[in-house]
Amino acid sequence: MPKQKMQKQERSGQAAVKRSAAKQSWKAGNMLYPVPAVMVSCRRPGEKANIVTIAWAGTVCSDPAMTSISVRPERHSHDVIEETGEFVINLVNEELVRACDWCGVTSGRDHDKFKEMNLNEYVSEFMQTPAIAESPVNIYCKVVRTERLGSHDMFIGEVAGVTVDEKYMDEKGRFALEHTGLIAYSHGEYFALGKKLGKFGYSVKKSK
């Protein structure tokens, strides 16, 4: 190949690399997506139960099992959780996604969310705060710490117990979480989880 033509191709390749590596700089913001969208239930004694939709929920510790949710102080559920020290994280599947969105844009001060979304309360042995019966997984949490962070307060909860929907148990007695149809929230939109790409540790597993 002529030297001039080779140099031209090299320059063209370098330009393509530069274009593909281009980045834009934005101001600080929350771009950690996708995240689980969950419905958090809570209740003051003697009052109706409420549901708040939370996109900022996560695992904090495995032993003891602990989770966190971040809630704006102006949300109705914030004071309920702070006063009772309890909340239930209810995982959301495709059947619950409309209720999940509605519970996020309406206030429990004005609506009975369980009633208006045709949801049923489930009271476990772990606490009197009810879970959402239609949710495939309910995680019962006791607040052990509250962090005042700015726009949101973070409630860190120790998991008191978990209930799961028996219809997702397989013939071997295993809970098939992958069959529950869980959804994810990404930059203002809801998505059904896609195809399985691998299993934890598959990148270092020796092939047989």
Summary of the structure (lengths in Angstrom):
residues: 208
radius of gyration: 22.7
end to end distance: 44.8
largest distance: 86.2
contacts: 531
relative contact order: 0.17
helix: 24%
strand: 34%
